[in-house]
Amino acid sequence: MKAIVIGATGAVGKDLVEQLLADESVEQVHIFVRRDPQLGTSAKLVTHVVDFNQPQAWQHLVQGDVLFSCMGTTLKAAGSQAAQYTVDYTYQFNFAEAAARNQVPALVLLSAAMANAQSRLFYTRIKGELEVAVAQLGFKQLCIVRPPSLIRKGTDRLNEKIANAVLSFFNALGLFKQQRPMPTHIVAQCMVAVAKNGCVGILEPAEIWAERDK
């Protein structure tokens, strides 16, 4: 399998690339990034440093068996809703469109819990809009993964730490179990698994756990 990854420097993306490189069934891992993240010296790893604002310069390079799309940012990091929309929607859609045009057969998209194109919440609306848009591109296999709150290695996000602590407290009481925080490596394991087994559709948190455990 020749894998293509965008969002390789994110929390899930790093785990995903690590797992793909360790998988004997994966022959090559092509990552497209804005700057070289120095992820290692594996002979399988091919790094493409690109400007995502210039698709005409890189779209011909999007060739392979499956595209893993896990790019994303926060409003704080982006600086504005417009900038966040560019990263979370525009860049990912443009890349998926190039993949579909180049006849990449499969797309595994990292989305978010409660993604909905009609949502009043900006973040979940972006994710929902992207889901709807990529569904129109004609991939033979499209699997959308919607994890709950993520447990990131060494996170410094205070809001995330507080949210995970609150959810974990309620989980201990038997509440909100479907939305219990999920380690990023579990999400990555699920994404690799669905790419290999041909799973299609939308996976909610309970299904992510189940898919990983198959």
C-alpha positions as CSV (number, residue, x, y, z in Angstrom):
1,M,0.0,0.0,0.0
2,K,1.2,3.5,-0.9
3,A,-0.2,5.9,1.7
4,I,-0.5,9.7,1.5
5,V,-0.8,11.8,4.6
6,I,-1.7,15.4,5.2
7,G,-1.7,16.7,8.8
8,A,1.4,14.6,9.6
9,T,2.6,17.0,12.2
10,G,-0.6,17.0,14.2
11,A,-1.2,14.8,17.3
12,V,-3.1,12.1,15.4
13,G,-1.0,12.5,12.2
14,K,2.3,11.8,14.0
15,D,0.9,8.6,15.5
16,L,-0.5,7.7,12.1
17,V,2.8,8.1,10.3
18,E,4.6,6.2,12.9
19,Q,2.2,3.3,12.6
20,L,2.2,3.3,8.8
21,L,6.0,3.2,8.8
22,A,5.9,0.2,11.1
23,D,3.3,-1.7,9.1
24,E,4.9,-4.3,6.7
25,S,2.0,-4.0,4.3
26,V,2.7,-0.3,3.7
27,E,5.4,0.2,1.0
28,Q,5.6,4.0,1.0
29,V,4.3,6.9,3.1
30,H,4.2,10.2,1.4
31,I,3.6,13.2,3.7
32,F,2.8,16.7,2.4
33,V,3.8,19.4,4.8
34,R,4.6,23.1,5.0
35,R,8.0,22.5,6.5
36,D,10.0,19.3,7.0
37,P,9.1,17.9,10.4
38,Q,12.2,15.6,10.5
39,L,10.1,12.5,11.3
40,G,12.9,10.0,10.8
41,T,15.1,8.3,8.2
42,S,12.8,5.4,7.2
43,A,13.3,4.4,3.6
44,K,9.5,4.3,3.3
45,L,9.1,7.9,4.1
46,V,8.9,10.5,1.4
47,T,8.5,14.1,2.5
48,H,7.0,16.8,0.1
49,V,7.4,20.3,1.4
50,V,4.6,22.3,-0.3
51,D,2.6,25.5,-0.2
52,F,-1.0,24.4,0.2
53,N,-2.1,27.8,-1.3
54,Q,-0.5,26.7,-4.6
55,P,-2.2,23.4,-5.5
56,Q,-1.1,23.6,-9.1
57,A,2.5,23.1,-7.9
58,W,1.8,19.8,-6.1
59,Q,-1.5,18.3,-7.2
60,H,0.2,16.0,-9.7
61,L,2.2,14.4,-6.9
62,V,-0.9,13.2,-5.1
63,Q,-0.7,9.6,-6.2
64,G,-1.2,6.4,-4.2
65,D,-3.7,3.9,-2.8
66,V,-5.2,5.9,0.1
67,L,-5.2,9.4,1.4
68,F,-5.3,10.0,5.1
69,S,-6.5,13.5,5.7
70,C,-6.0,14.7,9.3
71,M,-5.1,18.3,9.0
72,G,-6.6,20.8,11.5
73,T,-5.9,23.7,13.7
74,T,-7.5,25.7,16.5
75,L,-9.0,29.1,16.5
76,K,-6.3,30.3,18.9
77,A,-3.5,29.0,16.7
78,A,-5.1,30.2,13.4
79,G,-5.9,33.7,14.7
80,S,-9.3,34.0,13.1
81,Q,-12.2,32.0,11.9
82,A,-11.3,32.7,8.3
83,A,-7.7,31.3,8.8
84,Q,-9.1,28.3,10.6
85,Y,-11.5,27.6,7.8
86,T,-8.7,27.7,5.3
87,V,-6.8,25.0,7.1
88,D,-9.7,22.8,8.3
89,Y,-11.7,23.0,5.1
90,T,-10.1,24.6,2.1
91,Y,-6.7,22.9,2.3
92,Q,-8.2,19.5,3.0
93,F,-10.9,19.7,0.3
94,N,-8.3,20.9,-2.3
95,F,-6.1,18.0,-1.5
96,A,-9.0,15.5,-1.6
97,E,-10.1,16.9,-4.9
98,A,-6.6,16.4,-6.3
99,A,-6.5,12.8,-5.0
100,A,-9.9,12.0,-6.6
101,R,-8.8,13.6,-9.9
102,N,-5.7,11.4,-9.8
103,Q,-7.8,8.3,-9.1
104,V,-6.6,7.6,-5.6
105,P,-9.3,5.1,-4.7
106,A,-9.6,5.7,-0.9
107,L,-10.0,8.6,1.5
108,V,-9.8,8.2,5.3
109,L,-10.9,11.6,6.8
110,L,-10.3,12.6,10.4
111,S,-13.3,14.6,11.4
112,A,-14.8,15.4,14.8
113,A,-17.6,14.2,17.1
114,M,-21.0,16.0,16.3
115,A,-19.7,17.3,12.9
116,N,-22.7,18.8,11.2
117,A,-22.8,21.1,8.2
118,Q,-25.9,22.8,9.7
119,S,-24.4,23.3,13.2
120,R,-24.4,26.7,14.8
121,L,-21.0,26.0,16.2
122,F,-18.2,27.1,13.9
123,Y,-15.9,24.2,14.5
124,T,-18.4,21.4,14.1
125,R,-19.9,23.2,11.1
126,I,-16.6,23.3,9.3
127,K,-16.1,19.6,9.9
128,G,-19.6,18.8,8.7
129,E,-19.2,20.9,5.5
130,L,-16.0,19.1,4.7
131,E,-17.6,15.7,5.1
132,V,-20.4,16.7,2.8
133,A,-18.0,18.1,0.2
134,V,-15.6,15.1,0.0
135,A,-18.6,12.7,-0.3
136,Q,-19.3,14.3,-3.7
137,L,-15.8,13.5,-5.1
138,G,-16.5,9.9,-6.0
139,F,-13.9,8.0,-3.9
140,K,-14.4,4.2,-4.1
141,Q,-13.8,4.0,-0.4
142,L,-14.6,6.9,1.9
143,C,-14.4,6.4,5.7
144,I,-15.0,9.3,8.0
145,V,-13.6,9.0,11.6
146,R,-15.3,11.1,14.3
147,P,-13.4,10.8,17.5
148,P,-14.4,12.4,20.8
149,S,-12.2,14.7,22.9
150,L,-8.6,13.6,22.3
151,I,-5.9,12.7,24.7
152,R,-2.7,14.1,23.1
153,K,0.8,13.2,24.3
154,G,2.3,16.1,26.3
155,T,-0.6,18.5,25.6
156,D,-0.2,22.0,26.9
157,R,-3.9,22.9,26.1
158,L,-5.4,23.9,29.4
159,N,-9.0,23.7,28.1
160,E,-8.4,20.2,26.7
161,K,-7.0,19.0,30.0
162,I,-10.0,20.4,31.9
163,A,-12.5,18.9,29.5
164,N,-10.8,15.5,29.6
165,A,-10.7,15.6,33.4
166,V,-14.4,16.5,33.6
167,L,-15.4,13.8,31.0
168,S,-13.3,11.2,32.8
169,F,-15.1,12.1,36.1
170,F,-18.5,11.5,34.5
171,N,-17.3,8.4,32.8
172,A,-16.3,7.0,36.2
173,L,-20.0,7.5,37.2
174,G,-21.2,5.7,34.2
175,L,-22.2,8.8,32.2
176,F,-21.2,9.9,28.7
177,K,-19.3,6.7,28.1
178,Q,-19.6,7.2,24.3
179,Q,-17.7,10.4,24.6
180,R,-14.9,9.3,26.9
181,P,-11.6,10.9,25.9
182,M,-9.6,8.9,23.3
183,P,-5.8,8.7,23.0
184,T,-4.6,9.8,19.6
185,H,-2.8,6.5,18.9
186,I,-6.2,4.7,19.2
187,V,-7.6,7.0,16.5
188,A,-4.5,6.4,14.3
189,Q,-4.9,2.6,14.7
190,C,-8.5,2.8,13.6
191,M,-7.6,4.9,10.5
192,V,-5.0,2.3,9.5
193,A,-7.4,-0.6,10.1
194,V,-10.2,0.9,8.0
195,A,-7.9,1.7,5.1
196,K,-6.8,-2.0,5.1
197,N,-10.2,-3.6,5.6
198,G,-12.2,-1.4,3.2
199,C,-14.6,0.0,5.8
200,V,-16.8,2.8,4.4
201,G,-19.2,5.3,6.1
202,I,-19.0,7.3,9.3
203,L,-17.4,5.9,12.5
204,E,-18.6,7.4,15.8
205,P,-16.5,7.0,19.0
206,A,-17.9,3.5,19.9
207,E,-17.3,2.3,16.4
208,I,-13.7,3.6,16.5
209,W,-13.0,1.6,19.5
210,A,-14.6,-1.5,18.0
211,E,-12.9,-1.1,14.6
212,R,-9.5,-0.8,16.3
213,D,-10.2,-4.0,18.3
214,K,-11.3,-6.2,15.3
